[in-house]
């Protein structure tokens, strides 16, 4: 899918964004999708609450207290999450 279709198809509502460009993405993404809730957090400031809140994690790698417990979607911007996340664990990923 192109554009934001993937987000709608996956029924993502709460998106946790981290990584080196989190501040730049915070300036761009909310205006593009005002119907979604975003949380932009530096990797070193991530908390358990961030992962409990989120439907989806967007990042370059697992960071902070990374937890799959409440995440339904893991969108990896690099292949590092694919290696960590693996397959066959009942969770869904999108690249």
Backbone as ProteinMPNN parsed JSONL, in Angstrom:
{"seq_chain_A": "XXXXXXXXXXXXXXXXXXXXXXXXXXXXXXXXXXXXXXXXXXXXXXXXXXXXXXXXXXXXXXXXXXXXXXXXXXXXXXXXXXXXXXXXXXXXXXX", "coords_chain_A": {"N_chain_A": [[0.839, -1.176, 0.0], [0.374, 2.282, -0.5], [1.257, 5.537, 0.802], [-0.675, 6.334, 3.653], [-2.268, 4.113, 3.849], [-1.629, 1.606, 4.95], [-1.729, 2.041, 7.686], [-4.443, 2.472, 8.216], [-5.52, 0.034, 7.326], [-4.528, -1.717, 9.213], [-5.777, -0.956, 11.501], [-4.615, 0.824, 13.345], [-4.337, 2.995, 16.056], [-2.969, 4.315, 18.169], [0.216, 5.482, 18.146], [3.535, 4.913, 18.8], [6.491, 6.598, 18.454], [9.933, 6.527, 17.956], [13.527, 6.89, 18.012], [16.31, 8.308, 16.138], [15.245, 10.429, 14.657], [12.94, 11.285, 15.917], [12.02, 13.8, 16.887], [11.884, 15.396, 14.585], [9.983, 13.967, 13.138], [7.835, 14.359, 14.828], [7.168, 16.941, 14.237], [6.029, 16.69, 11.77], [4.206, 14.45, 11.334], [1.678, 14.453, 12.952], [-0.001, 16.436, 11.782], [-0.511, 15.299, 9.347], [-2.057, 13.072, 9.906], [-4.462, 13.66, 11.746], [-6.361, 12.115, 12.987], [-5.152, 10.092, 14.347], [-3.445, 9.096, 17.333], [-0.373, 10.18, 18.482], [2.77, 9.484, 20.009], [5.813, 10.795, 20.657], [9.006, 9.978, 21.461], [12.238, 10.165, 22.884], [14.702, 7.602, 22.608], [16.121, 7.032, 24.996], [14.369, 7.914, 26.892], [12.117, 6.362, 26.981], [9.395, 4.632, 28.523], [7.789, 2.007, 30.455], [5.081, 2.601, 30.416], [4.747, 3.895, 27.954], [4.818, 1.778, 26.126], [2.66, 0.264, 26.991], [0.588, 1.988, 26.365], [0.672, 2.155, 23.557], [-0.492, 1.048, 20.306], [1.068, 0.528, 18.167], [4.525, 0.358, 17.359], [7.033, 2.383, 16.169], [10.18, 2.424, 14.965], [13.805, 2.219, 14.819], [15.039, 0.162, 16.075], [14.559, -2.166, 18.811], [14.024, -0.472, 21.827], [14.727, 1.039, 25.034], [12.469, -0.024, 27.609], [11.448, -2.109, 25.896], [8.569, -3.857, 24.95], [6.528, -6.508, 23.951], [4.06, -7.036, 24.873], [1.616, -5.455, 24.762], [1.63, -4.427, 22.248], [0.318, -4.403, 18.969], [1.216, -4.074, 16.477], [4.309, -3.706, 14.836], [6.301, -1.533, 13.397], [9.009, -1.45, 11.495], [11.769, 0.539, 10.78], [14.156, -0.181, 9.986], [16.006, -3.184, 9.419], [16.742, -4.286, 11.835], [14.733, -4.659, 13.778], [13.307, -6.718, 12.632], [15.012, -8.89, 12.937], [15.068, -9.002, 15.745], [12.352, -9.2, 16.396], [11.397, -11.375, 14.949], [9.558, -14.235, 13.728], [6.418, -16.025, 13.801], [5.423, -15.59, 16.344], [2.888, -14.727, 16.774], [2.411, -12.027, 16.587], [2.066, -9.1, 14.527], [3.882, -7.649, 11.848], [5.086, -4.891, 9.932], [6.823, -3.689, 7.171]], "CA_chain_A": [[0.0, 0.0, 0.0], [1.136, 3.523, -0.504], [0.744, 6.544, 1.714], [-1.051, 5.905, 5.0], [-3.218, 3.011, 3.784], [-1.231, 0.536, 5.861], [-2.158, 2.401, 9.039], [-5.878, 2.231, 8.28], [-5.779, -1.399, 7.156], [-4.124, -2.411, 10.43], [-6.551, -0.401, 12.603], [-3.702, 1.438, 14.3], [-4.857, 4.241, 16.612], [-1.976, 4.95, 19.043], [1.501, 5.183, 17.523], [4.723, 5.318, 19.533], [7.585, 6.838, 17.506], [11.201, 6.809, 18.606], [14.654, 6.868, 17.083], [17.076, 9.549, 15.993], [14.463, 11.485, 14.01], [11.623, 11.401, 16.547], [11.6, 15.203, 16.986], [11.517, 15.837, 13.24], [8.71, 13.31, 12.809], [6.797, 15.008, 15.641], [6.784, 18.179, 13.559], [5.404, 16.378, 10.482], [3.166, 13.426, 11.261], [0.329, 14.721, 13.485], [-0.809, 17.197, 10.822], [-0.88, 14.407, 8.247], [-3.09, 12.157, 10.393], [-4.999, 14.149, 13.024], [-7.24, 11.094, 13.567], [-4.327, 9.135, 15.084], [-2.733, 9.626, 18.494], [1.059, 9.914, 18.4], [3.654, 9.79, 21.127], [7.178, 10.88, 20.155], [9.835, 9.867, 22.66], [13.643, 9.792, 22.695], [14.926, 6.22, 23.037], [16.571, 6.954, 26.391], [13.291, 8.357, 27.771], [10.982, 5.44, 26.89], [8.975, 3.994, 29.771], [6.826, 0.919, 30.297], [3.786, 3.196, 30.088], [4.701, 4.169, 26.519], [4.5, 0.536, 25.422], [1.295, -0.115, 27.367], [-0.298, 2.912, 25.65], [0.772, 2.073, 22.094], [-0.901, -0.059, 19.424], [2.142, 0.304, 17.212], [5.842, 0.903, 17.66], [7.787, 2.752, 14.983], [11.534, 2.735, 15.368], [14.876, 1.555, 14.094], [15.429, -1.025, 16.848], [13.928, -2.191, 20.128], [14.701, 0.488, 22.694], [14.142, 1.209, 26.359], [11.836, -1.233, 28.15], [10.653, -2.643, 24.784], [7.694, -4.954, 25.353], [5.545, -6.935, 22.957], [2.839, -7.413, 25.579], [0.427, -4.749, 24.321], [1.748, -3.996, 20.859], [-0.31, -5.22, 17.94], [1.964, -3.845, 15.241], [5.664, -3.221, 15.0], [6.73, -1.024, 12.101], [10.446, -1.261, 11.616], [12.367, 1.41, 9.784], [15.395, -0.867, 9.632], [15.824, -4.625, 9.589], [17.109, -4.719, 13.18], [13.545, -5.153, 14.469], [12.942, -8.005, 12.051], [15.836, -9.896, 13.607], [14.631, -9.097, 17.124], [10.94, -9.548, 16.459], [11.258, -12.726, 14.433], [8.258, -14.614, 13.172], [5.784, -17.132, 14.483], [5.08, -15.286, 17.723], [1.509, -14.263, 16.842], [2.338, -10.587, 16.39], [2.147, -8.698, 13.128], [4.85, -6.608, 11.552], [5.01, -4.264, 8.63], [8.113, -3.033, 6.912]], "C_chain_A": [[0.882, 1.236, 0.0], [0.515, 4.505, 0.479], [0.472, 5.97, 3.092], [-2.037, 4.746, 4.996], [-2.905, 1.881, 4.741], [-1.735, 0.797, 7.275], [-3.653, 2.13, 9.213], [-6.197, 0.744, 8.212], [-5.47, -2.182, 8.423], [-4.892, -1.936, 11.657], [-5.658, 0.138, 13.728], [-4.284, 2.776, 14.748], [-3.816, 5.023, 17.408], [-0.577, 4.518, 18.595], [2.642, 5.777, 18.345], [5.882, 5.411, 18.546], [8.835, 7.199, 18.285], [12.312, 6.752, 17.566], [15.275, 8.243, 16.941], [16.251, 10.706, 15.446], [13.108, 11.726, 14.675], [11.133, 12.852, 16.62], [11.167, 15.751, 15.624], [10.184, 15.226, 12.815], [7.562, 13.917, 13.599], [6.307, 16.293, 14.99], [5.987, 17.909, 12.277], [4.151, 15.508, 10.559], [1.792, 13.797, 11.809], [-0.566, 15.506, 12.53], [-1.282, 16.332, 9.656], [-2.018, 13.469, 8.638], [-3.631, 12.626, 11.735], [-5.934, 13.151, 13.705], [-6.471, 10.036, 14.353], [-3.667, 9.844, 16.259], [-1.272, 9.206, 18.385], [1.723, 10.226, 19.728], [5.075, 9.708, 20.573], [8.115, 10.959, 21.346], [11.27, 9.513, 22.257], [13.848, 8.382, 23.25], [15.287, 6.121, 24.511], [15.49, 7.379, 27.379], [12.062, 7.448, 27.723], [10.684, 4.811, 28.246], [8.044, 2.822, 29.455], [5.469, 1.454, 29.87], [3.654, 3.5, 28.602], [4.283, 2.917, 25.739], [3.117, 0.006, 25.779], [0.286, 0.715, 26.568], [-0.397, 2.594, 24.163], [0.13, 0.829, 21.483], [0.264, -0.464, 18.537], [3.415, 0.988, 17.672], [6.546, 1.164, 16.344], [9.176, 3.148, 15.446], [12.536, 1.961, 14.552], [15.311, 0.276, 14.782], [14.619, -1.045, 18.133], [14.713, -1.271, 21.059], [13.99, 0.561, 24.038], [13.565, -0.096, 26.878], [10.917, -1.876, 27.108], [9.86, -3.862, 25.237], [6.701, -5.247, 24.24], [4.176, -7.179, 23.574], [1.584, -6.747, 25.029], [0.474, -4.293, 22.869], [1.046, -4.964, 19.925], [0.48, -5.15, 16.646], [3.327, -3.281, 15.574], [6.163, -2.812, 13.62], [8.209, -0.703, 12.202], [10.976, -0.453, 10.445], [13.728, 0.875, 9.356], [15.176, -2.35, 9.92], [16.19, -5.12, 10.982], [15.907, -5.264, 13.936], [13.094, -6.491, 13.913], [13.732, -9.111, 12.737], [15.38, -10.094, 15.048], [13.233, -9.693, 17.219], [10.676, -10.953, 15.98], [9.896, -12.983, 13.825], [7.694, -15.764, 13.987], [5.398, -16.845, 15.921], [3.67, -14.717, 17.865], [1.341, -12.771, 16.682], [2.481, -10.278, 14.896], [3.173, -7.6, 12.954], [4.593, -6.064, 10.165], [6.346, -3.597, 8.386], [7.904, -1.786, 6.077]], "O_chain_A": [[2.021, 1.198, 0.465], [-0.616, 4.321, 0.928], [1.279, 5.216, 3.634], [-2.596, 4.422, 6.044], [-3.817, 1.26, 5.287], [-2.125, -0.135, 7.978], [-4.075, 1.614, 10.248], [-7.047, 0.252, 8.955], [-6.095, -3.211, 8.677], [-4.68, -2.46, 12.751], [-5.929, -0.077, 14.91], [-4.678, 3.595, 13.918], [-3.776, 6.251, 17.337], [-0.232, 3.338, 18.658], [2.705, 6.988, 18.558], [6.219, 4.432, 17.88], [8.809, 8.063, 19.162], [12.049, 6.584, 16.376], [14.823, 9.214, 17.547], [16.543, 11.862, 15.754], [12.218, 12.312, 14.059], [9.943, 13.103, 16.432], [10.187, 16.49, 15.535], [9.355, 15.899, 12.202], [6.437, 13.987, 13.103], [5.156, 16.687, 15.176], [5.338, 18.815, 11.756], [3.146, 15.807, 9.913], [0.796, 13.473, 11.162], [-1.772, 15.261, 12.478], [-2.322, 16.599, 9.054], [-2.847, 13.111, 7.802], [-3.294, 12.045, 12.767], [-6.266, 13.321, 14.878], [-7.087, 9.165, 14.968], [-3.369, 11.036, 16.193], [-0.967, 8.026, 18.215], [1.295, 11.111, 20.468], [5.488, 8.661, 20.074], [8.036, 11.89, 22.148], [11.487, 8.664, 21.393], [13.234, 8.013, 24.251], [14.811, 5.223, 25.206], [15.671, 7.223, 28.587], [11.058, 7.747, 28.37], [11.593, 4.499, 29.016], [7.576, 2.672, 28.327], [4.782, 0.836, 29.056], [2.564, 3.376, 28.043], [3.487, 2.999, 24.804], [2.47, -0.636, 24.952], [-0.749, 0.199, 26.146], [-1.466, 2.755, 23.574], [0.188, -0.268, 22.037], [0.43, -1.636, 18.197], [3.385, 2.052, 18.289], [6.648, 0.274, 15.499], [9.336, 4.09, 16.223], [12.173, 1.149, 13.7], [15.89, -0.605, 14.146], [14.043, -0.023, 18.507], [15.943, -1.299, 21.066], [12.821, 0.197, 24.166], [14.116, -1.164, 26.614], [9.753, -2.157, 27.391], [10.412, -4.787, 25.834], [6.109, -4.335, 23.662], [3.226, -7.499, 22.859], [0.572, -7.423, 24.847], [-0.528, -3.827, 22.326], [1.16, -6.181, 20.066], [0.419, -6.06, 15.819], [3.472, -2.471, 16.49], [6.418, -3.666, 12.772], [8.606, 0.217, 12.917], [10.671, -0.725, 9.284], [14.368, 1.429, 8.463], [14.223, -2.706, 10.614], [15.961, -6.292, 11.281], [16.044, -6.242, 14.671], [12.553, -7.315, 14.65], [13.175, -10.155, 13.079], [15.311, -11.227, 15.525], [12.978, -10.583, 18.03], [9.83, -11.654, 16.535], [9.176, -12.055, 13.457], [8.405, -16.398, 14.767], [5.072, -17.776, 16.658], [3.289, -14.273, 18.949], [0.209, -12.29, 16.644], [2.958, -11.104, 14.118], [3.315, -6.726, 13.809], [3.956, -6.711, 9.333], [6.93, -3.007, 9.295], [8.868, -1.092, 5.752]]}, "name": "protein", "num_of_chains": 1, "seq": "XXXXXXXXXXXXXXXXXXXXXXXXXXXXXXXXXXXXXXXXXXXXXXXXXXXXXXXXXXXXXXXXXXXXXXXXXXXXXXXXXXXXXXXXXXXXXXX"}
